[in-house]
Amino acid sequence: MNPIRSLKNSFFELKKLQSMVIIAMLLALRVVLGMFANATLPIFGNAVKISGAFLPIAMAGAMFGPVPGMLVGALGDVLSYIIAPTAGGFFPGLTLSGALTGLIYGFFLPCRVLLSHGQSTRWWSKPSSPPIGCFCSTAPAAAKPMIYGCCRGSSVRRSSVCPKL
């Protein structure tokens, strides 16, 4: 997909309530994982920290595109600092790094935007390939209608990811 079109479609994802709710939950998950899911490696003199905070950023980028991925990355860093300030102070370079991380995940992960201007599109790049490593392949069957908007009365066409109701 064209990068400009990908940015435009992901920006229009922000106008949908369902997308905003999921993005807000991913943002909250990013803040929580950034605070509690950390491990330092004593082999390197406690200078190296491993965190699971990249997972919600990657999920937002994969599910909704580059713009929501950037928002989760940047706002997650700012909210983490507001909730629990560090001794070194706030550094905007790390916020920019989080935004670029979401942008890269949004451009290069195989899942794509579900809805663009009311039209149903594929969640993955190639119709023949399954969405391996994507949230849409691991969601429980009962949650798929909630997440994908495939409920009765919806204007969304049914696809192979939505169970028949």
N, C-alpha and C positions, 0 to 999 in steps of 0.2 A: 504494500500500500504506500502511496505517496506520503512522505513525512508531513507535508502541509495539510493534506486531507486527514491524516491521523490526528494531528493537533486540533484541527477544526472539529472532527467528530468527538474527540475526547472532551473538548470544551463544552459541546452540547450535551454531553452526559451529565454535566453538573446542573443542568436545568431540571432533571428528573428527581423526584422525591425519593424514589426507591434507591437510586444510585447514591444520592447524598447520604441516606441513612447508612448504607453499607460502607461508604467511604469514611463516615464519622466513626463507625465501629472499628474500622481498620486503623484509623488515626488513634483511637483510644488504646487499641491493642499495641500499636507501635510505642506509645508512651509507656505502657505497663511493661512490655518486654524490654524496653530500653532501660528501665529502672531495676527490674528484678531478674531478668534472664541474662545475667552476666557471669562470666568466669574469667579470672585472670590466670595467666600462665606463669607460675613461679620460675620456670626454667629460664625465662627471659628477664628475670628480676622484676616481676610484676608490672612491666611496661607494656605488655601485650594483653589486650582485653578482647575476649570473644563474646559476641552478643547476638541474640536472635531478633534484634530490632529490624533487620533488613527484610524479614519475611512479610510483614504487612505492607511494606513499601512495594515489594515485588508483586504481591497479590493485587494491590491497587493498580499498579502499572499494567499488569497482565489482564485484569478484568475490565478496566475502564479506559486505559490508554495513558499517554504521557502526562497530560495536564493533571489528572487526579493523582497520579504517581508522584509528580512534583509537589503537589499540595501536601500529601501525606508525609513525604520526606522532609520538607521545609517546616511545616507546622508542627510535626512531631518533635523536631529538634528544639523549636522555640518553646513549645509547651513543656517539654522535659526540663528545660532550664527554668521556666517560671515556677514549676512545681517543686523542683529540687535544685537550687542553684549550686554550681560547682565553685570550688575555691579559686579557680583560674579566671573566672568571669565569663561573660558571653563572648563568643567569637563568631562573627557572621560568616566566616569562611566555611565552618562546619555546616551551617545552614545551607549555604550554596552547594556544598558537597551532597547533602541529603536531597536537595532539589534535583541535582544532576543525576543522582542515583535513580530517583523515580522516573526521570525523563528517559534514561537509558533502558530501564526495565520496561517502560511503556512502549518504546520503539522496537525492542528486540525479543521480547518474550512472545511465544506463538499465539496466545489468546488475543482476541480482538474484541472491540466494543459490540455488545449485544444489540443495541438499538442505535440507529443514527437517523434522526429526523423521522421517527415513527416506522422505519423499515427494519425488518429483521435481517441481521447479517450473521455470518458465521463467527463462532468463538475462536476459531483457529484459522491459520493462514490458508492451508490447503484443505479442500473438502474431503480428500481421501485419507488424510492423516488424523489420527485421534489426538485429542489435546493432552498429550503426555506431560506430566508434571504441572498441570494447571489445576486451579481450584475447582473448575467446573467438572473435572473428572472425578474429584474426590468428595464432592458434596453428597450428603445422604439423599436418597431418592425422595424422601418426604419433604426435604427442604428445597428441592429444585424448583417447584412451582413458585415458592416465595421469592427465591433469589432471581430467577430468570423471568418472572412476570408472565408465566404461561397459564395463569388461572383462567377459569371460564369467564367469558365476558370481556377478556382482554383483546386488544387490537393486534396483539402479537401473533404471528403465525407459529404453529407448532413446529418444532424441529426435533432432531434425533436426541438432543440433550434433555428435552422436556418430557416427562412421563405422560402417558395418556391418562386423563382424569375420568 
